[in-house]
Amino acid sequence: MTTRHGSLLITVPAAALFAACASGMNPAYLDANAAYRAAAADPKVTTNAPVELHDAEQALARAAKAQDDHADAEEITHLSYLAKRRVEIAEVRADQKTQQARSAQLADEKDQVLFDAKQREVRQLTQELADLKARETDRGIELTVGDVLFETGHATLQPGALPALARLASFLRDHPDRQVLIEGHTDSTGTPDANLKLSLARADAVAQTLVAQGVDGARISPRGFGEATPVASNATSAGRQQNRRVEIVVVPSPEPVANPRVGSVR
Amino acid sequence: MTKRPVSAIAAGVLAAGTLVACGTPTQPAASVSKAELAVHQADAKDAGEHAPLDIQLAREKLARAQKALQDDDHDKARRLADEALVDALVADAKADTEESRATAQALQQSIQSLQNETLQNETGSSVRGVVR
């Protein structure tokens, strides 16, 4: 047993020496060396996987050392294999980094697309709600249900108000995180008490129309201000008509993407 | 003391024709443990799906290394374990890379569908816009 083992140990290095002298270099080593040179010349690898490439370099150096030391062919082949696999690891990790960088870029792009879409939709909504004088303000999207959309002196909405309110309701259903303020106002004709009641009744009528269109009533806060906050003079009939109104404010949701334009009244 | 690997020294010593009974200065048992851990980690990352050949190679070599260790064939155990280790690391890296690629692709697709949606909304102006 011992003698057999011993003679084997002598013959293997002898064969390795002979092979190394005859062909110069171990083919597995040449292969690993070529793979390493290619990776080391690839900017993608040198940039994205410098540590792994360094590991490969060291593994290759061990194989080279074994060759210089005339180690047996099996050992050189083994060390060369390790080196070649280390090169492969560097290449694959470099590829991974590239994919990660791409993902980061795509995530930014997606945020931008989402933000743009939201912007576009708000713009589209304000266009579609032109009947309600939709405008973006620092309070959010503001709409006005004018006096002509109510029956004179009553809180009943005219049929003409319904399409725009239906459109608003669908927007609110799509954006369940948005709250809605509904504020009724009147002119100064009549008693303040009656005006307060009418303004609240009209705000309620608008709120109920939205609820009937499937908007959760808990999101809607109707309030009556009576004649307290005119937007025009009560001395003229045109001014009084402007003062008789219901204002709807769609409060922006707390958004993760900051809108640089919020705050500017347009 | 130079930093060159002990295995290389051993190989060099052998090549020089010096007889060293059972030259196993590295610890093959430690090599086998490291390989076991690496194979386990690669398996945990679904390497079987993304790098079936590499993980298969790693498993086979690990099994042979464990066998060689039992048989006290330390050189063989060390070599097989070291090879199983790098094979498992390749499988591990490939699994990570495939996952990163899938993430990027999913993002690309969601951007594409968002853009298509926008396009549809603009073409059919009466169609309600949907923002998620």
Interface residues (C-beta under 8 A of the other chain):
Chain A: T2 H5 G6 L9 I10 V12 P13 A14 A16 L17 R62 K65 A66 D69 H70 A71 D72 E74 E75 I76 H78 L79 Y81 L82 R85 R86 E88 I89 V92 R93 D95 Q96 Q99 Q100 R102 S103 L106 A107 E109 K110 V113 L114 D116 A117 K118 R120 E121 Q124 L125 S170 F171 D174 H175
Chain B: R4 P5 S7 A8 A11 G12 L14 A15 A16 G17 L19 V20 A21 R79 D82 E83 V86 D87 L89 V90 A93 K94 D96 T97 S100 R101 T103 A104 L107 Q108 S110 I111 L114 Q115 E117 T118 N121 S125 R128 G129 V130 V131 R132
